[in-house]
Amino acid sequence: MLDKNGIAQRIAQEVRNGWYVNLGIGIPTLVANY
């Protein structure tokens, strides 16, 4: 099972430039790190 940082890394791999995604609260700030 992934922790929050692992989830953020996975999301960062999947999200493409120009996409709009709703990730809720907390995860978006982590995704920006990757």
CORUR-V262830 format. One record per residue. N is the residue number from 1. RES is the residue in three letters. PHI is phi as a letter, one per 20 degrees, with the letter a starting at -180 (999 if undefined). OMEGA is omega as a letter, one per 20 degrees, with the letter a starting at -180 (* if undefined). Layout:
((N	RES	PHI	OMEGA) (N	RES	PHI	OMEGA))
This chain:
((1	MET	999	a) (2	LEU	e	r) (3	ASP	e	a) (4	LYS	g	r) (5	ASN	f	r) (6	GLY	f	r) (7	ILE	f	a) (8	ALA	f	r) (9	GLN	f	a) (10	ARG	f	r) (11	ILE	f	a) (12	ALA	g	r) (13	GLN	f	a) (14	GLU	e	a) (15	VAL	f	a) (16	ARG	d	r) (17	ASN	g	r) (18	GLY	n	r) (19	TRP	f	r) (20	TYR	d	a) (21	VAL	c	r) (22	ASN	d	a) (23	LEU	d	a) (24	GLY	n	a) (25	ILE	d	r) (26	GLY	o	a) (27	ILE	f	a) (28	PRO	g	r) (29	THR	f	r) (30	LEU	f	a) (31	VAL	g	a) (32	ALA	f	r) (33	ASN	f	a) (34	TYR	d	*))
